[in-house]
Every structure is written in structure tokens, then in C-alpha cells.
Amino acid sequence: MKFYIIKKEQCVAAIPAQESLLNEYEKKGFKFVEIIAARDENDALNRHPKSSKNDKNWRVLCTALMLLTIILSIYTLILK
């Protein structure tokens, strides 16, 4: 059976893949994320990835840049 994964802020839900049902949820502010084939709603939510690798890569990159900036700032203050 196919399910629509929908999301509203931090709330993620799985609903049966019916256009009319999706339209009702979109009127309530939910946004379509993807279609997943699963046995039931819980299985569909388990198959949906919690976060993407791109999000993790951006966090690592931003953290590294922030640490580099702090280290360079401290280094320039010490040399003055």
C-alpha cells in the first residue's frame, strides 16, 4: 500500500495515498514530502528518513568554520 508522508513544522505523519485526503491535510497547513510503499502508517514512518545527510554535512561545515574563526580571532588577539 502507498502512503503520503506529510509534514507541518516538526510534525510528520503518514496518510493513505488518496488525493482528496492529501488536499484536506494541505488545507490544514501540511506539506507533501514523499510517497512511500509500506504495510501501514507506522511502517511508512519508519521507512522515512529522519534527516538527510546534507543537513548533517552543513552542520559539520558550519561548526568547523565557526571554530576556525574563533581560533583565528584568539590568535590575532594574542599577537597584538
N, C-alpha and C positions, 0 to 999 in steps of 0.2 A: 504494500500500500504506500502511496506517496503522501508526504506531508510538507506543508509550507512552514518554514522557520521564519518567525516574525519577531521583531524587536521594538521595544519602546523604552528609551533610556537604558536602564540596566536590566529590565525585564525581558527575558527570552522565552518564547512559547512555541509549541508545535501544534498546528491545526491541520485537519484533513484537507487535502488539496482540492478545494472547491472554490471557484472564482467568487461566488456570492458570499461565502464565508470570509474570504480574504478581503473583499470590498467592505464588509461590515467592520472588520478589525482596522482597516486603513482609515475609515471614518472616525474611529476612536483614537487615532494617532499612532498606530503601529506601522512599522515599515517592513516590507518584504525583504528577507535576507537571501534565502535559497530554498530549493526543493530537495528533499531527501527521501529516499526509499527506505522504509523501516517497517517493523511489525506493529508498533504502537507509538503513542506520543512520547513515552519515556525513552524508547529505543531511538527515536528520531533525535531527541535532545542529547542523548549520549553520543550519537554519531556526529553531531555538530561540534566543530572545534571551538573551544572556549576563547582562544585568542590566536591570532595569526603570528607567524614568525616575523613578519615585517614589523609588527608592533614591538616585539622583543628586540629586534635589531635597532630600531630607532631609540629605544630606551638605553641600550648599551652605548650607542654612539653619542647620545646627548650626555650621558653620565661621564663618558671618557673626555668629551670636550670640556665639560664643566670642571672636572678635576684638573685637566691640563691648564685651564685658565686660572684656577686658584693657585696652583703650584707656581706658574709664571708670575702671578701677582705677588706672591710672598717672596719669590726670588728677587724680583726687581726692588721690592721694599728693603730687603736686606742689603743689597748692593749700594743703595743710596747713602 
